[in-house]
Amino acid sequence: MSAVRGEGAPQLNIVAHSYGSTTAAVALTQPGIKVDNFVTLGSAGLPDNVHTAADLNAGHVYPGHARDKIPGETESGDQRAWTGREPCPPREPD
């Protein structure tokens, strides 16, 4: 996009769900790839070489996740959501 539009390029965003967040993260670790915002929803997980948001060529990273469900609770939530979640430190400003 930036090669065609140059400095006048609109904001470039990726919103990815499930395994799409994994494949998008793989792409965002490659040189020459850059987006303004990367949003993950219901992610299947990011590649092992992504340890922090700074490992992705994205200006901002926004992970979405389900609220944890406490065993025995009747309200909505995901009792398995915590199994793939590890804290991802925020990206340092450029």
ChimeraX attribute file (.defattr): number of C-alpha atoms within 10 A of each C-alpha:
attribute: neighborCount
match mode: 1-to-1
recipient: residues
	/A:1	13
	/A:2	14
	/A:3	7
	/A:4	8
	/A:5	9
	/A:6	9
	/A:7	8
	/A:8	9
	/A:9	11
	/A:10	11
	/A:11	10
	/A:12	14
	/A:13	15
	/A:14	17
	/A:15	14
	/A:16	19
	/A:17	17
	/A:18	13
	/A:19	16
	/A:20	19
	/A:21	24
	/A:22	18
	/A:23	16
	/A:24	20
	/A:25	24
	/A:26	16
	/A:27	15
	/A:28	19
	/A:29	18
	/A:30	12
	/A:31	8
	/A:32	8
	/A:33	13
	/A:34	19
	/A:35	18
	/A:36	14
	/A:37	16
	/A:38	24
	/A:39	18
	/A:40	24
	/A:41	17
	/A:42	16
	/A:43	20
	/A:44	16
	/A:45	18
	/A:46	18
	/A:47	14
	/A:48	7
	/A:49	11
	/A:50	16
	/A:51	14
	/A:52	14
	/A:53	18
	/A:54	19
	/A:55	14
	/A:56	24
	/A:57	21
	/A:58	22
	/A:59	18
	/A:60	18
	/A:61	21
	/A:62	13
	/A:63	14
	/A:64	12
	/A:65	14
	/A:66	14
	/A:67	13
	/A:68	13
	/A:69	16
	/A:70	13
	/A:71	8
	/A:72	7
	/A:73	9
	/A:74	8
	/A:75	8
	/A:76	11
	/A:77	13
	/A:78	14
	/A:79	15
	/A:80	13
	/A:81	15
	/A:82	13
	/A:83	7
	/A:84	10
	/A:85	12
	/A:86	9
	/A:87	7
	/A:88	13
	/A:89	10
	/A:90	12
	/A:91	15
	/A:92	10
	/A:93	7
	/A:94	5
